[in-house]
Amino acid sequence: MKSLISFSAALIFILTSCTHLSTKVQSQASEDRPVPFETKGRTPAAEELDWWAAKAQHVQQAKCRVKLPATTAEIEKYYRDMPNGPGFEGGISEISGIRLVDEKPRLVLALSKLLSPARESREIEGTPKNFQEKFNVNSSCSKALCAAQKIFGRDVGPQMLFLMDKFDVNTSPYSFINADTFNGLEIVDVIRAFELVNPDQIPFGFNKQLIRFKRGYTRAAYVSDDGTVLANASIELFDSWAQQNSLMRQYTLFHEIAHNQADNQFSSYDRSASWLALGNWKETKSGDFVKEKQKAMQGHPYVSKYGETNPFEDFAESVTSYRLNPALLKSKSMDKYNLIRLYVFDGLEFTSEASCRQTPLNVQYQKKINQDGGDFTAADKEAIQSVCRESFYQTILGNIPVSFFSSCVDYEAAQRWQKQNASRFPDLNSQALYDPKLRISNLKFKSLSNELRNNLAPEMTDWILESMSVRSYKMNSQMSNQEYCDVWAELKNRVYPKINRDNQWYRNAIFVSRDFNPHEGAARGLCLDLVKGFTPTSKSSASTIKNWLKTTTTVGGGAQITERGITRENLLKYILDRTNH
């Protein structure tokens, strides 16, 4: 299978594999272009060739399908019964001339995505300048479902809108190049394939492409495979996919979703040393992968002939077998089975209806953490606070969101929590809990974050006031607010206190702030917020807002720094309010 290199939003290389192609990376632009192609009848189904890891009957009898609305009537009822949600005010929303009246905001957003280019800087060929005029979406059609039916078809539009809203999966020919509109039978099979995916384990990011590739065409790189390319992990579904029966179309799409599972937490499971070892895979100098024959003779740890193609197909086929035909994977390799159980499915198994109804491992861990806060020692808390202090300061005096501080706490706490609870939870595994390069964690330590926030806010308050007190001689009552706050901008010359610069993650992390000084604009903005009388966020209570008084204060040895309402009390309240995540 030929693999394509794509970029994630985080600028990390993610390997994507295409069904029925070699593993060599295709770099020539000409090989990526669409070319006319006519398939030669129906491609033999998987069960005829023993090519895939499960048969149609396994798809049909799959355990724990999550029933989803698939017909137009079911989807209409689904949204009719759905509450509008808190704070819903109604009103008119307009999308490309289409006026939606009192529509659910989530459906307004979903329709907007379907009618807009997803990643293209240029307009998609064939996109109308005005959808309302092109498809005659008149005033009697003032709901998103109706508009979607007018544009995409009665038994296709609602399904596309549902997939966009529910899974953030975009199937629109107006969002991606080389895309056609699905027909009614095809789009239903897409929804049926998602019935096999745990809603909490969707591996996609924002506005994920899932398209019916232009009918009568394939990619130039696939022509030599004579129509055997059904789909790829991007995800593009070709004519040969459409020629499969309904159940095997679902199988193929799930297989491509499984490719995406390999990079769910940017961990590249299918390239990891542990996975390569389990499949006896060895990378050559050219970048291809071959099976080590001597080791392979000691066992046959593959669930299908297709899984023998390369480690990426080995992974996707093994994940698919785990979900649809677990007995086969168990018989081939319990090590692979257990790796997928922990890394991909969070401990859930699909050997029976009861087994996949169990509580996922991370949910169990999170429940324990919510109960006791992680049960950290004072030394643990001090160590975590030391590492995350800079992130906290940067949320007020830098250019990073407050979520960075929470993520820092979660990541540092998760490492310590895992070590402390290894004997209590034998299935604890670091790769399934956190990522050391991105410093993200699946576990959340909210009570610890709040505790450290309450520790650091007074510290930051006093540090800011102390830093500004030595500049009080530059301030006077004749200054404008802008001139006054220009003095605050000089905080950029100070270094944050007690910053841990030698921690290991600074050397290994990809996305981490390495700013040890306030940003000039952020410091000035903080001052302007305070002198103008800022409005607390919606999380602040009415009583807190009423108590936001402008008073004069002194700091240090009694030197007055301002008469503009910047007090220790107000500054502290500001910091607590702005870091309340």
C-alpha positions as a Python dict, from the first residue, in 0.01 Angstrom:
ca = {
    (1, 'M'): (0, 0, 0),
    (2, 'K'): (143, 339, -94),
    (3, 'S'): (146, 571, 201),
    (4, 'L'): (81, 943, 187),
    (5, 'I'): (243, 1195, 416),
    (6, 'S'): (4, 1456, 556),
    (7, 'F'): (42, 1732, 810),
    (8, 'S'): (-165, 1757, 1126),
    (9, 'A'): (-274, 2095, 1262),
    (10, 'A'): (13, 2062, 1503),
    (11, 'L'): (261, 2030, 1215),
    (12, 'I'): (346, 1671, 1302),
    (13, 'F'): (401, 1420, 1025),
    (14, 'I'): (132, 1156, 1032),
    (15, 'L'): (155, 853, 808),
    (16, 'T'): (-161, 775, 617),
    (17, 'S'): (-197, 452, 428),
    (18, 'C'): (-409, 366, 126),
    (19, 'T'): (-593, 41, 89),
    (20, 'H'): (-422, -208, -144),
    (21, 'L'): (-103, -9, -213),
    (22, 'S'): (269, -47, -144),
    (23, 'T'): (434, 126, 152),
    (24, 'K'): (662, 357, -46),
    (25, 'V'): (587, 727, 0),
    (26, 'Q'): (449, 887, -319),
    (27, 'S'): (607, 1229, -358),
    (28, 'Q'): (545, 1317, -724),
    (29, 'A'): (261, 1563, -767),
    (30, 'S'): (168, 1398, -1098),
    (31, 'E'): (106, 1070, -918),
    (32, 'D'): (-144, 1240, -687),
    (33, 'R'): (-365, 1389, -957),
    (34, 'P'): (-705, 1241, -1045),
    (35, 'V'): (-721, 1053, -1375),
    (36, 'P'): (-1014, 886, -1556),
    (37, 'F'): (-1047, 520, -1472),
    (38, 'E'): (-1306, 251, -1534),
    (39, 'T'): (-1326, -39, -1292),
    (40, 'K'): (-1367, -383, -1443),
    (41, 'G'): (-1669, -510, -1262),
    (42, 'R'): (-1697, -596, -897),
    (43, 'T'): (-1370, -653, -710),
    (44, 'P'): (-1375, -996, -542),
    (45, 'A'): (-1498, -964, -186),
    (46, 'A'): (-1267, -1019, 107),
    (47, 'E'): (-1418, -1349, 210),
    (48, 'E'): (-1350, -1494, -135),
    (49, 'L'): (-977, -1434, -111),
    (50, 'D'): (-919, -1461, 262),
    (51, 'W'): (-769, -1117, 207),
    (52, 'W'): (-921, -930, 501),
    (53, 'A'): (-951, -1013, 867),
    (54, 'A'): (-1329, -1055, 884),
    (55, 'K'): (-1616, -1163, 662),
    (56, 'A'): (-1946, -996, 588),
    (57, 'Q'): (-2114, -1207, 855),
    (58, 'H'): (-1876, -1067, 1118),
    (59, 'V'): (-1975, -713, 1022),
    (60, 'Q'): (-2342, -804, 1034),
    (61, 'Q'): (-2310, -975, 1373),
    (62, 'A'): (-2073, -722, 1529),
    (63, 'K'): (-2118, -684, 1903),
    (64, 'C'): (-2219, -354, 2060),
    (65, 'R'): (-2315, -156, 1755),
    (66, 'V'): (-2412, 195, 1861),
    (67, 'K'): (-2749, 244, 1692),
    (68, 'L'): (-2746, 569, 1491),
    (69, 'P'): (-3022, 738, 1291),
    (70, 'A'): (-2957, 664, 924),
    (71, 'T'): (-3277, 717, 732),
    (72, 'T'): (-3411, 1065, 667),
    (73, 'A'): (-3711, 1001, 893),
    (74, 'E'): (-3485, 884, 1177),
    (75, 'I'): (-3258, 1187, 1147),
    (76, 'E'): (-3553, 1427, 1137),
    (77, 'K'): (-3690, 1270, 1455),
    (78, 'Y'): (-3345, 1277, 1617),
    (79, 'Y'): (-3318, 1655, 1580),
    (80, 'R'): (-3686, 1719, 1646),
    (81, 'D'): (-3650, 1549, 1985),
    (82, 'M'): (-3319, 1723, 2066),
    (83, 'P'): (-3349, 2019, 2309),
    (84, 'N'): (-3219, 2354, 2185),
    (85, 'G'): (-2987, 2375, 2484),
    (86, 'P'): (-2935, 2635, 2756),
    (87, 'G'): (-2918, 2998, 2651),
    (88, 'F'): (-3085, 2938, 2312),
    (89, 'E'): (-3233, 3266, 2188),
    (90, 'G'): (-3329, 3188, 1831),
    (91, 'G'): (-3305, 3447, 1558),
    (92, 'I'): (-3199, 3445, 1194),
    (93, 'S'): (-2872, 3303, 1061),
    (94, 'E'): (-2767, 3347, 698),
    (95, 'I'): (-2537, 3109, 505),
    (96, 'S'): (-2467, 3190, 140),
    (97, 'G'): (-2808, 3355, 104),
    (98, 'I'): (-2990, 3079, 295),
    (99, 'R'): (-3187, 3221, 588),
    (100, 'L'): (-3225, 2983, 883),
    (101, 'V'): (-3485, 3086, 1140),
    (102, 'D'): (-3463, 2979, 1507),
    (103, 'E'): (-3228, 2696, 1413),
    (104, 'K'): (-3010, 2504, 1658),
    (105, 'P'): (-2662, 2666, 1658),
    (106, 'R'): (-2496, 2327, 1610),
    (107, 'L'): (-2689, 2271, 1285),
    (108, 'V'): (-2612, 2622, 1163),
    (109, 'L'): (-2243, 2544, 1215),
    (110, 'A'): (-2270, 2201, 1050),
    (111, 'L'): (-2440, 2338, 739),
    (112, 'S'): (-2189, 2621, 719),
    (113, 'K'): (-1901, 2371, 714),
    (114, 'L'): (-2065, 2163, 442),
    (115, 'L'): (-2098, 2469, 220),
    (116, 'S'): (-1745, 2604, 275),
    (117, 'P'): (-1395, 2499, 163),
    (118, 'A'): (-1239, 2299, 446),
    (119, 'R'): (-868, 2344, 376),
    (120, 'E'): (-845, 2490, 29),
    (121, 'S'): (-728, 2849, -5),
    (122, 'R'): (-907, 2867, -339),
    (123, 'E'): (-1273, 2810, -413),
    (124, 'I'): (-1374, 2452, -493),
    (125, 'E'): (-1466, 2411, -860),
    (126, 'G'): (-1841, 2392, -905),
    (127, 'T'): (-1928, 2577, -584),
    (128, 'P'): (-2223, 2814, -641),
    (129, 'K'): (-2170, 3178, -555),
    (130, 'N'): (-2512, 3176, -391),
    (131, 'F'): (-2657, 2844, -268),
    (132, 'Q'): (-2997, 2997, -205),
    (133, 'E'): (-3041, 3098, -568),
    (134, 'K'): (-2877, 2788, -716),
    (135, 'F'): (-3097, 2542, -524),
    (136, 'N'): (-3404, 2761, -473),
    (137, 'V'): (-3389, 2746, -94),
    (138, 'N'): (-3683, 2981, -36),
    (139, 'S'): (-3837, 3124, 281),
    (140, 'S'): (-4048, 2813, 337),
    (141, 'C'): (-3722, 2616, 380),
    (142, 'S'): (-3582, 2785, 691),
    (143, 'K'): (-3423, 2487, 868),
    (144, 'A'): (-3083, 2329, 811),
    (145, 'L'): (-3227, 1984, 735),
    (146, 'C'): (-3450, 2126, 465),
    (147, 'A'): (-3166, 2327, 313),
    (148, 'A'): (-2938, 2021, 314),
    (149, 'Q'): (-3208, 1820, 134),
    (150, 'K'): (-3246, 2087, -133),
    (151, 'I'): (-2870, 2104, -193),
    (152, 'F'): (-2756, 1744, -156),
    (153, 'G'): (-3073, 1539, -201),
    (154, 'R'): (-3362, 1425, 13),
    (155, 'D'): (-3197, 1106, 137),
    (156, 'V'): (-2838, 1234, 139),
    (157, 'G'): (-2843, 1588, 280),
    (158, 'P'): (-2979, 1500, 627),
    (159, 'Q'): (-2725, 1219, 656),
    (160, 'M'): (-2438, 1452, 562),
    (161, 'L'): (-2559, 1710, 814),
    (162, 'F'): (-2581, 1443, 1086),
    (163, 'L'): (-2226, 1317, 1022),
    (164, 'M'): (-2093, 1674, 1025),
    (165, 'D'): (-2272, 1758, 1349),
    (166, 'K'): (-2219, 1430, 1535),
    (167, 'F'): (-1865, 1335, 1434),
    (168, 'D'): (-1723, 1651, 1271),
    (169, 'V'): (-1687, 1444, 953),
    (170, 'N'): (-1724, 1641, 630),
    (171, 'T'): (-1858, 1455, 326),
    (172, 'S'): (-1926, 1761, 108),
    (173, 'P'): (-1807, 1813, -253),
    (174, 'Y'): (-1802, 2186, -173),
    (175, 'S'): (-1541, 2139, 98),
    (176, 'F'): (-1279, 1926, -79),
    (177, 'I'): (-1148, 1891, -432),
    (178, 'N'): (-1208, 1573, -634),
    (179, 'A'): (-1524, 1495, -436),
    (180, 'D'): (-1868, 1383, -556),
    (181, 'T'): (-2190, 1365, -359),
    (182, 'F'): (-2264, 1025, -206),
    (183, 'N'): (-2580, 850, -315),
    (184, 'G'): (-2841, 741, -61),
    (185, 'L'): (-2718, 383, -19),
    (186, 'E'): (-2354, 487, 12),
    (187, 'I'): (-2411, 755, 278),
    (188, 'V'): (-2618, 514, 488),
    (189, 'D'): (-2327, 269, 486),
    (190, 'V'): (-2098, 548, 606),
    (191, 'I'): (-2327, 602, 904),
    (192, 'R'): (-2350, 226, 963),
    (193, 'A'): (-1969, 207, 973),
    (194, 'F'): (-1968, 469, 1250),
    (195, 'E'): (-2199, 244, 1451),
    (196, 'L'): (-1889, 27, 1498),
    (197, 'V'): (-1687, 314, 1649),
    (198, 'N'): (-1706, 403, 2016),
    (199, 'P'): (-1831, 766, 2025),
    (200, 'D'): (-1565, 848, 2286),
    (201, 'Q'): (-1287, 707, 2069),
    (202, 'I'): (-1333, 893, 1740),
    (203, 'P'): (-976, 942, 1612),
    (204, 'F'): (-1040, 1247, 1395),
    (205, 'G'): (-964, 1611, 1437),
    (206, 'F'): (-1160, 1916, 1325),
    (207, 'N'): (-1363, 1896, 1002),
    (208, 'K'): (-1229, 1556, 895),
    (209, 'Q'): (-1245, 1474, 526),
    (210, 'L'): (-1452, 1170, 431),
    (211, 'I'): (-1541, 1194, 63),
    (212, 'R'): (-1680, 993, -225),
    (213, 'F'): (-1398, 1042, -476),
    (214, 'K'): (-1498, 1178, -816),
    (215, 'R'): (-1690, 907, -1000),
    (216, 'G'): (-1510, 756, -1295),
    (217, 'Y'): (-1172, 869, -1160),
    (218, 'T'): (-898, 743, -934),
    (219, 'R'): (-560, 882, -834),
    (220, 'A'): (-283, 842, -1092),
    (221, 'A'): (-74, 649, -841),
    (222, 'Y'): (-344, 381, -819),
    (223, 'V'): (-398, 305, -1188),
    (224, 'S'): (-141, 26, -1196),
    (225, 'D'): (-336, -157, -926),
    (226, 'D'): (-616, -219, -1178),
    (227, 'G'): (-905, -97, -965),
    (228, 'T'): (-822, -282, -646),
    (229, 'V'): (-779, 40, -449),
    (230, 'L'): (-1102, 77, -256),
    (231, 'A'): (-1020, 368, -25),
    (232, 'N'): (-742, 539, 165),
    (233, 'A'): (-691, 673, 514),
    (234, 'S'): (-732, 1033, 405),
    (235, 'I'): (-1041, 924, 371),
    (236, 'E'): (-1132, 897, 0),
    (237, 'L'): (-1372, 626, -118),
    (238, 'F'): (-1338, 518, -481),
    (239, 'D'): (-1565, 350, -737),
    (240, 'S'): (-1436, 7, -638),
    (241, 'W'): (-1551, 76, -281),
    (242, 'A'): (-1901, 156, -408),
    (243, 'Q'): (-1910, -172, -599),
    (244, 'Q'): (-1872, -375, -280),
    (245, 'N'): (-2181, -498, -99),
    (246, 'S'): (-2315, -294, 191),
    (247, 'L'): (-2142, -487, 469),
    (248, 'M'): (-1802, -485, 300),
    (249, 'R'): (-1830, -112, 235),
    (250, 'Q'): (-1872, -75, 610),
    (251, 'Y'): (-1574, -304, 669),
    (252, 'T'): (-1351, -103, 435),
    (253, 'L'): (-1442, 229, 593),
    (254, 'F'): (-1380, 91, 942),
    (255, 'H'): (-1040, -34, 822),
    (256, 'E'): (-952, 321, 712),
    (257, 'I'): (-1074, 460, 1044),
    (258, 'A'): (-842, 207, 1209),
    (259, 'H'): (-548, 364, 1023),
    (260, 'N'): (-642, 693, 1187),
    (261, 'Q'): (-650, 520, 1526),
    (262, 'A'): (-277, 464, 1490),
    (263, 'D'): (-218, 836, 1533),
    (264, 'N'): (-497, 908, 1779),
    (265, 'Q'): (-266, 1070, 2035),
    (266, 'F'): (16, 1150, 1791),
    (267, 'S'): (176, 829, 1912),
    (268, 'S'): (211, 653, 1573),
    (269, 'Y'): (133, 315, 1723),
    (270, 'D'): (186, 142, 1388),
    (271, 'R'): (545, 272, 1371),
    (272, 'S'): (632, 209, 1735),
    (273, 'A'): (913, -31, 1821),
    (274, 'S'): (673, -252, 2014),
    (275, 'W'): (437, -291, 1719),
    (276, 'L'): (715, -359, 1469),
    (277, 'A'): (855, -624, 1700),
    (278, 'L'): (517, -797, 1736),
    (279, 'G'): (487, -828, 1357),
    (280, 'N'): (852, -914, 1291),
    (281, 'W'): (883, -599, 1082),
    (282, 'K'): (1215, -444, 990),
    (283, 'E'): (1260, -108, 814),
    (284, 'T'): (1500, -105, 519),
    (285, 'K'): (1728, 180, 416),
    (286, 'S'): (1479, 278, 144),
    (287, 'G'): (1201, 321, 397),
    (288, 'D'): (1014, 4, 307),
    (289, 'F'): (931, -263, 562),
    (290, 'V'): (1001, -633, 529),
    (291, 'K'): (922, -929, 749),
    (292, 'E'): (1223, -1086, 914),
    (293, 'K'): (1194, -1436, 774),
    (294, 'Q'): (1378, -1616, 1050),
    (295, 'K'): (1151, -1471, 1315),
    (296, 'A'): (842, -1505, 1100),
    (297, 'M'): (898, -1879, 1075),
    (298, 'Q'): (857, -1899, 1451),
    (299, 'G'): (493, -1790, 1420),
    (300, 'H'): (240, -1621, 1194),
    (301, 'P'): (106, -1321, 1386),
    (302, 'Y'): (-106, -1179, 1101),
    (303, 'V'): (-484, -1184, 1075),
    (304, 'S'): (-503, -1160, 695),
    (305, 'K'): (-297, -1171, 379),
    (306, 'Y'): (-349, -799, 350),
    (307, 'G'): (-206, -753, 700),
    (308, 'E'): (117, -906, 575),
    (309, 'T'): (165, -615, 333),
    (310, 'N'): (336, -378, 578),
    (311, 'P'): (315, -281, 948),
    (312, 'F'): (53, -14, 876),
    (313, 'E'): (-188, -257, 714),
    (314, 'D'): (-95, -507, 981),
    (315, 'F'): (-211, -255, 1240),
    (316, 'A'): (-533, -154, 1062),
    (317, 'E'): (-627, -516, 994),
    (318, 'S'): (-550, -617, 1352),
    (319, 'V'): (-764, -334, 1490),
    (320, 'T'): (-1044, -433, 1255),
    (321, 'S'): (-1013, -796, 1362),
    (322, 'Y'): (-1017, -688, 1728),
    (323, 'R'): (-1349, -511, 1668),
    (324, 'L'): (-1520, -755, 1430),
    (325, 'N'): (-1347, -1092, 1465),
    (326, 'P'): (-1162, -1090, 1800),
    (327, 'A'): (-1125, -1468, 1817),
    (328, 'L'): (-903, -1458, 1508),
    (329, 'L'): (-667, -1196, 1651),
    (330, 'K'): (-648, -1382, 1983),
    (331, 'S'): (-550, -1699, 1801),
    (332, 'K'): (-280, -1522, 1601),
    (333, 'S'): (-124, -1297, 1866),
    (334, 'M'): (-241, -1228, 2221),
    (335, 'D'): (34, -968, 2245),
    (336, 'K'): (-119, -770, 1960),
    (337, 'Y'): (-462, -820, 2108),
    (338, 'N'): (-357, -678, 2444),
    (339, 'L'): (-169, -386, 2289),
    (340, 'I'): (-476, -284, 2091),
    (341, 'R'): (-699, -340, 2394),
    (342, 'L'): (-498, -90, 2598),
    (343, 'Y'): (-385, 164, 2338),
    (344, 'V'): (-683, 185, 2104),
    (345, 'F'): (-992, 66, 2291),
    (346, 'D'): (-912, 174, 2646),
    (347, 'G'): (-966, -175, 2785),
    (348, 'L'): (-1299, -243, 2612),
    (349, 'E'): (-1338, -582, 2445),
    (350, 'F'): (-1589, -701, 2186),
    (351, 'T'): (-1608, -1072, 2256),
    (352, 'S'): (-1963, -1038, 2390),
    (353, 'E'): (-2230, -774, 2444),
    (354, 'A'): (-2140, -767, 2813),
    (355, 'S'): (-1765, -720, 2763),
    (356, 'C'): (-1796, -401, 2560),
    (357, 'R'): (-2039, -249, 2810),
    (358, 'Q'): (-1770, -240, 3077),
    (359, 'T'): (-1638, 92, 3203),
    (360, 'P'): (-1333, 202, 2997),
    (361, 'L'): (-1005, 202, 3187),
    (362, 'N'): (-945, 577, 3165),
    (363, 'V'): (-1296, 641, 3298),
    (364, 'Q'): (-1216, 418, 3594),
    (365, 'Y'): (-891, 603, 3653),
    (366, 'Q'): (-1059, 942, 3620),
    (367, 'K'): (-1329, 845, 3869),
    (368, 'K'): (-1061, 753, 4122),
    (369, 'I'): (-879, 1084, 4062),
    (370, 'N'): (-1201, 1283, 4101),
    (371, 'Q'): (-1263, 1112, 4432),
    (372, 'D'): (-928, 1179, 4600),
    (373, 'G'): (-772, 1447, 4379),
    (374, 'G'): (-482, 1217, 4296),
    (375, 'D'): (-371, 1186, 4659),
    (376, 'F'): (-43, 1372, 4602),
    (377, 'T'): (210, 1455, 4870),
    (378, 'A'): (313, 1813, 4944),
    (379, 'A'): (644, 1742, 4770),
    (380, 'D'): (462, 1619, 4458),
    (381, 'K'): (249, 1932, 4448),
    (382, 'E'): (548, 2158, 4490),
    (383, 'A'): (731, 1980, 4207),
    (384, 'I'): (432, 2010, 3972),
    (385, 'Q'): (385, 2374, 4065),
    (386, 'S'): (751, 2444, 3996),
    (387, 'V'): (729, 2297, 3645),
    (388, 'C'): (400, 2469, 3558),
    (389, 'R'): (470, 2811, 3714),
    (390, 'E'): (587, 2963, 3386),
    (391, 'S'): (272, 2848, 3203),
    (392, 'F'): (59, 3013, 3470),
    (393, 'Y'): (244, 3344, 3447),
    (394, 'Q'): (224, 3333, 3069),
    (395, 'T'): (-157, 3306, 3072),
    (396, 'I'): (-168, 3662, 3213),
    (397, 'L'): (158, 3814, 3094),
    (398, 'G'): (220, 3618, 2776),
    (399, 'N'): (33, 3493, 2473),
    (400, 'I'): (-84, 3146, 2569),
    (401, 'P'): (-434, 3029, 2670),
    (402, 'V'): (-506, 2926, 3026),
    (403, 'S'): (-559, 2570, 2904),
    (404, 'F'): (-179, 2541, 2872),
    (405, 'F'): (-144, 2567, 3247),
    (406, 'S'): (-412, 2303, 3305),
    (407, 'S'): (-249, 2077, 3045),
    (408, 'C'): (87, 2119, 3216),
    (409, 'V'): (-59, 2019, 3552),
    (410, 'D'): (-244, 1723, 3400),
    (411, 'Y'): (67, 1595, 3224),
    (412, 'E'): (301, 1628, 3521),
    (413, 'A'): (43, 1483, 3759),
    (414, 'A'): (-37, 1189, 3528),
    (415, 'Q'): (325, 1073, 3533),
    (416, 'R'): (339, 1074, 3910),
    (417, 'W'): (-5, 922, 3947),
    (418, 'Q'): (85, 633, 3718),
    (419, 'K'): (394, 546, 3921),
    (420, 'Q'): (203, 567, 4249),
    (421, 'N'): (-84, 346, 4128),
    (422, 'A'): (96, 85, 3917),
    (423, 'S'): (29, -192, 4169),
    (424, 'R'): (-336, -94, 4213),
    (425, 'F'): (-410, -84, 3838),
    (426, 'P'): (-203, -348, 3653),
    (427, 'D'): (-315, -222, 3309),
    (428, 'L'): (-176, 129, 3361),
    (429, 'N'): (33, 216, 3059),
    (430, 'S'): (209, 545, 2998),
    (431, 'Q'): (156, 549, 2620),
    (432, 'A'): (-220, 524, 2668),
    (433, 'L'): (-224, 793, 2938),
    (434, 'Y'): (-2, 1077, 2817),
    (435, 'D'): (226, 1195, 2538),
    (436, 'P'): (574, 1314, 2643),
    (437, 'K'): (637, 1527, 2334),
    (438, 'L'): (313, 1722, 2331),
    (439, 'R'): (282, 1715, 2710),
    (440, 'I'): (-85, 1614, 2698),
    (441, 'S'): (-270, 1371, 2921),
    (442, 'N'): (-595, 1179, 2893),
    (443, 'L'): (-639, 1219, 3268),
    (444, 'K'): (-757, 1549, 3418),
    (445, 'F'): (-659, 1673, 3763),
    (446, 'K'): (-903, 1963, 3805),
    (447, 'S'): (-886, 1990, 4182),
    (448, 'L'): (-506, 1997, 4174),
    (449, 'S'): (-508, 2263, 3898),
    (450, 'N'): (-740, 2480, 4109),
    (451, 'E'): (-525, 2432, 4418),
    (452, 'L'): (-206, 2531, 4235),
    (453, 'R'): (-386, 2821, 4067),
    (454, 'N'): (-490, 2950, 4410),
    (455, 'N'): (-128, 2917, 4525),
    (456, 'L'): (24, 3092, 4226),
    (457, 'A'): (-224, 3379, 4186),
    (458, 'P'): (-119, 3564, 4508),
    (459, 'E'): (245, 3499, 4424),
    (460, 'M'): (202, 3652, 4078),
    (461, 'T'): (4, 3943, 4220),
    (462, 'D'): (280, 4036, 4464),
    (463, 'W'): (552, 3988, 4202),
    (464, 'I'): (375, 4225, 3959),
    (465, 'L'): (313, 4489, 4225),
    (466, 'E'): (669, 4465, 4356),
    (467, 'S'): (802, 4497, 3999),
    (468, 'M'): (588, 4804, 3935),
    (469, 'S'): (660, 4972, 4270),
    (470, 'V'): (1019, 5035, 4167),
    (471, 'R'): (879, 5218, 3860),
    (472, 'S'): (625, 5425, 4052),
    (473, 'Y'): (840, 5734, 4007),
    (474, 'K'): (758, 5723, 3635),
    (475, 'M'): (382, 5744, 3698),
    (476, 'N'): (176, 6055, 3767),
    (477, 'S'): (-187, 6158, 3767),
    (478, 'Q'): (-148, 6378, 3458),
    (479, 'M'): (-75, 6077, 3236),
    (480, 'S'): (-334, 5933, 3003),
    (481, 'N'): (-424, 5568, 3063),
    (482, 'Q'): (-219, 5472, 2758),
    (483, 'E'): (89, 5657, 2886),
    (484, 'Y'): (40, 5513, 3232),
    (485, 'C'): (17, 5158, 3100),
    (486, 'D'): (323, 5210, 2882),
    (487, 'V'): (514, 5207, 3209),
    (488, 'W'): (360, 4869, 3289),
    (489, 'A'): (490, 4743, 2956),
    (490, 'E'): (836, 4767, 3107),
    (491, 'L'): (758, 4444, 3290),
    (492, 'K'): (909, 4285, 2980),
    (493, 'N'): (1250, 4351, 3136),
    (494, 'R'): (1179, 4132, 3438),
    (495, 'V'): (1235, 3755, 3460),
    (496, 'Y'): (963, 3540, 3613),
    (497, 'P'): (1048, 3419, 3965),
    (498, 'K'): (1149, 3063, 4050),
    (499, 'I'): (1117, 2926, 3696),
    (500, 'N'): (1236, 2568, 3652),
    (501, 'R'): (1446, 2591, 3333),
    (502, 'D'): (1631, 2263, 3372),
    (503, 'N'): (1336, 2026, 3366),
    (504, 'Q'): (1367, 1732, 3126),
    (505, 'W'): (1054, 1814, 2929),
    (506, 'Y'): (1204, 2146, 2813),
    (507, 'R'): (1458, 1951, 2612),
    (508, 'N'): (1215, 1691, 2473),
    (509, 'A'): (881, 1869, 2430),
    (510, 'I'): (774, 1992, 2087),
    (511, 'F'): (518, 2252, 2187),
    (512, 'V'): (628, 2431, 2500),
    (513, 'S'): (665, 2797, 2585),
    (514, 'R'): (1020, 2900, 2661),
    (515, 'D'): (943, 3261, 2748),
    (516, 'F'): (1084, 3365, 3084),
    (517, 'N'): (981, 3731, 3057),
    (518, 'P'): (643, 3904, 3031),
    (519, 'H'): (535, 4017, 2685),
    (520, 'E'): (520, 4393, 2645),
    (521, 'G'): (172, 4395, 2492),
    (522, 'A'): (29, 4156, 2750),
    (523, 'A'): (159, 4365, 3040),
    (524, 'R'): (17, 4682, 2885),
    (525, 'G'): (-315, 4505, 2821),
    (526, 'L'): (-333, 4389, 3183),
    (527, 'C'): (-293, 4747, 3299),
    (528, 'L'): (-553, 4882, 3057),
    (529, 'D'): (-802, 4616, 3162),
    (530, 'L'): (-765, 4722, 3524),
    (531, 'V'): (-766, 5100, 3484),
    (532, 'K'): (-1071, 5092, 3256),
    (533, 'G'): (-1265, 4869, 3494),
    (534, 'F'): (-1268, 4528, 3329),
    (535, 'T'): (-1570, 4299, 3311),
    (536, 'P'): (-1516, 3961, 3475),
    (537, 'T'): (-1581, 3647, 3272),
    (538, 'S'): (-1918, 3477, 3282),
    (539, 'K'): (-1786, 3232, 3540),
    (540, 'S'): (-1764, 3510, 3797),
    (541, 'S'): (-2064, 3549, 4025),
    (542, 'A'): (-2277, 3861, 4047),
    (543, 'S'): (-2148, 3927, 4399),
    (544, 'T'): (-1790, 3911, 4272),
    (545, 'I'): (-1866, 4166, 4003),
    (546, 'K'): (-2029, 4403, 4252),
    (547, 'N'): (-1720, 4383, 4474),
    (548, 'W'): (-1484, 4481, 4193),
    (549, 'L'): (-1418, 4823, 4344),
    (550, 'K'): (-1160, 5076, 4235),
    (551, 'T'): (-960, 5178, 4540),
    (552, 'T'): (-613, 5315, 4613),
    (553, 'T'): (-347, 5095, 4762),
    (554, 'T'): (13, 5107, 4873),
    (555, 'V'): (278, 4843, 4840),
    (556, 'G'): (618, 4773, 4985),
    (557, 'G'): (714, 5033, 5240),
    (558, 'G'): (401, 5238, 5181),
    (559, 'A'): (491, 5390, 4846),
    (560, 'Q'): (174, 5469, 4658),
    (561, 'I'): (191, 5341, 4299),
    (562, 'T'): (-141, 5454, 4153),
    (563, 'E'): (-470, 5628, 4201),
    (564, 'R'): (-632, 5446, 3913),
    (565, 'G'): (-790, 5158, 4096),
    (566, 'I'): (-515, 4899, 4064),
    (567, 'T'): (-510, 4740, 4404),
    (568, 'R'): (-374, 4411, 4527),
    (569, 'E'): (-729, 4293, 4581),
    (570, 'N'): (-844, 4382, 4230),
    (571, 'L'): (-531, 4249, 4063),
    (572, 'L'): (-566, 3920, 4248),
    (573, 'K'): (-932, 3895, 4153),
    (574, 'Y'): (-841, 3968, 3792),
    (575, 'I'): (-579, 3692, 3783),
    (576, 'L'): (-810, 3440, 3945),
    (577, 'D'): (-1089, 3533, 3706),
    (578, 'R'): (-876, 3513, 3393),
    (579, 'T'): (-718, 3180, 3491),
    (580, 'N'): (-1048, 3012, 3583),
    (581, 'H'): (-1052, 2732, 3326),
}
